[in-house]
Amino acid sequence: MAQDTLEAGTASAAFLHELRKQLALRRSEFSEVQNFSPARLATLEEQLAALGPMPESGTEPAEIAERRMILAQEIKVLNAPRLRAREAYKQADGLIREIDATLSAKETENLLQLRPSPIDLRLWPVAVLQISEKLKSLVGSVSTAWHTPVLRDKAHDQLSLIVALLVAAGVLLTQGRRWLARALRRLSRSEDAYGVDLALYLLGLGKLVNVLLCVFLVSRAWSISRLYDFDLSVLLQASPGIVAPFFIGRWLATQLCPIDETTRSVLALPSGSRVQARFWIRFLGVAISAMIFMAFLNSMGDFSSGTVAVIVVVLVSIAGVGTLQLGGLLWRQSHGSQAATGAEQVPHRIVVRLGQGLAVVAAICIALAVIGYSYLAIELLMTVLLATEFLGILFVTFEAVRNAVAMLSPDRNAGYDSLAAVVVNAALILASLPVFALIAGVRPSELMELWSTFQSGVTLGEVQLSPSVVLQLIVVFVIGLLLTRLIQRTLKIRILAKTKIDAGGQNAIVSGIGYFGIFLAAVVAITYAGLDLSSLAIVAGALSVGIGFGLQNIVSNFVSGIILLIERPISVGDWIEVGGNMGIVRKISVRSTSIQTFDRTDVIVPNADLVSGTVTNYTHGSSVGRIIVPIGVAYGNDTRKIEELLQPLAEQHPLVLKDPAPSVVFQGFGADSLNFEIRALLSDINYGLTVRSELNHQVYEVLTANGIEIPFGQRDIWIRNPEALGAVRSEPS
């Protein structure tokens, strides 16, 4: 039927919409069938795999060949519905795309159709007559229904429910504002400006919702009474949507341009322009509601094209004047003071550009309506006004979010401009994109099509990546990561801290468990999400070449980090020297190692340099180390006595090991001194500089007390021809 209808090309837009809806239902059924995999199918595939591959020679035992054929046939039978559903899915999807293209073509043709110009005054009496007759018929339908005994009896039967709905609407209308004010009393009395602004926003929003709820209850009560005809029932169902722009315009007027001049304004208009802006925003709310009402009236009134042209030119002219006035106010803001009413909440440039756009669009729409492009004029103006109204809702909501975050933050000013507020507002912008698309004329079916495409995801090989699959993968991986961090923390604090394992070994164990936990969490997440890793082998193989060249150093450092943790040539806390940098190892991560020098600067060394290069580890496995203290004494001293004086100094120091004992070595005869050295092993080489300094102090004190001179470099100058100096001195200048 869908194919025949599209080939004929005579179907109406309403029929095509209904046909598309039915096709979409069928397509979803086909999608479920083709994605359904019976448990029996998996068992059969495992049985077939258990028989092994077909021999290359093509011959195998008859019993195995027969069994292989039976299993293959059963698999084929189970796969047949899925294959048929896949084919039907493709067919339905193609028909839906054709219907969408046809609907778009019809809408474009309707918008660009030139109708009679409303300049022709002969159209006006006919238009007035048709509109008045339609309004009379709507009013008369209520009277007719009331005088119909059956309908009146049905209304009488539902009288209790109708009264209850009307009473509920009356209570909300009279008491709702008081309840809201009482609920927000504490926030509205706050001395904090952010709290006051937030309370005003919530109070205004509550009043708006309260009024719309009252309208819904009244329309619902009328619907239950059945005192109407079909046309009036359509208006009753649409009544909340018809009056919503009117009440939203009143709410936005007070939110964007507060009555209190001292209150911060989202739009930084000068104080003299606020009153005008409030009036025109409310005026446009009334105009939008009127255009929506007349659109419904036109859909059920079967008006002539001349009547439509008259209705459009009247509505567009009224709304266009308001749009021009409001656009002019915003446009002229570029010449006004921006700090007159407080901080500017919406960027000044955006407000000015919005005003310019409103003014230009209003002028264009009025011209189109006068020429006769009625549908194009009213659709364009309606789209711009609804988008502007929704943009105003976003502006005041953004400000409310920033105020709420500021109230929840210890520092109000920092919270107002915090990252949390930016993230929430960005999420609101993303969530508002479908609304803007609907306002721009995108059909709900097209949005649902985009949403279905987004949900189905993309296909990589035989793997289907959809948002639900990705979300499952992320959630499971995060849970695994948190469990890994918990295990690491428990091991480090509760278990390893009570063992005799050194700090380097503890760090290696904790880091190794972290790497293993991350790998295990990734594998579990991928498996839980239902992704077949084997089907990604081709893609991974193609990417591995680029990764191998582009990330060669990173991979090398990662592998080197694993080697460092396993072999442990260096550990956290070791004193090492690499590449001319000396310091204490503070952290060994996946890619690099952090060394803190004795100047308290951090040096980041790639792990590959530690594995492939030369590294001096002064405390590897043990903190014992040797120091050498050079000493020079003047010629003429007793070398044996020097040795006897220096030996006790080294032996008596508390950090010098007794076994092996320290030694004093007579190194030789220097140019200016007799050279000795004190060589001693320390129990902790980290104190080497301290011990060397202390021994130097003691050596100087001992040598000075015994009258032993510590020489310094001296040079004698011999002049070979001293008479030459006299000859130079005797020459005249």
Secondary structure as GFF3:
##gff-version 3
##sequence-region A 1 733
A	DSSP	alpha_helix	2	8	.	.	.	ID=ss1
A	DSSP	alpha_helix	13	35	.	.	.	ID=ss2
A	DSSP	alpha_helix	39	50	.	.	.	ID=ss3
A	DSSP	alpha_helix	62	111	.	.	.	ID=ss4
A	DSSP	alpha_helix	123	146	.	.	.	ID=ss5
A	DSSP	alpha_helix	149	157	.	.	.	ID=ss6
A	DSSP	alpha_helix	159	183	.	.	.	ID=ss7
A	DSSP	alpha_helix	185	188	.	.	.	ID=ss8
A	DSSP	alpha_helix	193	225	.	.	.	ID=ss9
A	DSSP	alpha_helix	230	256	.	.	.	ID=ss10
A	DSSP	alpha_helix	271	301	.	.	.	ID=ss11
A	DSSP	alpha_helix	305	331	.	.	.	ID=ss12
A	DSSP	three_ten_helix	332	335	.	.	.	ID=ss13
A	DSSP	alpha_helix	348	371	.	.	.	ID=ss14
A	DSSP	alpha_helix	374	408	.	.	.	ID=ss15
A	DSSP	alpha_helix	412	416	.	.	.	ID=ss16
A	DSSP	alpha_helix	419	439	.	.	.	ID=ss17
A	DSSP	alpha_helix	444	456	.	.	.	ID=ss18
A	DSSP	beta_strand	458	460	.	.	.	ID=ss19
A	DSSP	beta_strand	463	465	.	.	.	ID=ss20
A	DSSP	alpha_helix	467	490	.	.	.	ID=ss21
A	DSSP	pi_helix	491	495	.	.	.	ID=ss22
A	DSSP	three_ten_helix	496	498	.	.	.	ID=ss23
A	DSSP	alpha_helix	503	528	.	.	.	ID=ss24
A	DSSP	three_ten_helix	533	536	.	.	.	ID=ss25
A	DSSP	alpha_helix	537	550	.	.	.	ID=ss26
A	DSSP	alpha_helix	552	567	.	.	.	ID=ss27
A	DSSP	beta_strand	575	578	.	.	.	ID=ss28
A	DSSP	beta_strand	581	588	.	.	.	ID=ss29
A	DSSP	beta_strand	592	597	.	.	.	ID=ss30
A	DSSP	beta_strand	602	606	.	.	.	ID=ss31
A	DSSP	alpha_helix	607	612	.	.	.	ID=ss32
A	DSSP	beta_strand	615	617	.	.	.	ID=ss33
A	DSSP	beta_strand	625	633	.	.	.	ID=ss34
A	DSSP	alpha_helix	639	651	.	.	.	ID=ss35
A	DSSP	beta_strand	663	669	.	.	.	ID=ss36
A	DSSP	beta_strand	674	682	.	.	.	ID=ss37
A	DSSP	three_ten_helix	685	687	.	.	.	ID=ss38
A	DSSP	alpha_helix	688	705	.	.	.	ID=ss39
A	DSSP	alpha_helix	722	730	.	.	.	ID=ss40
###
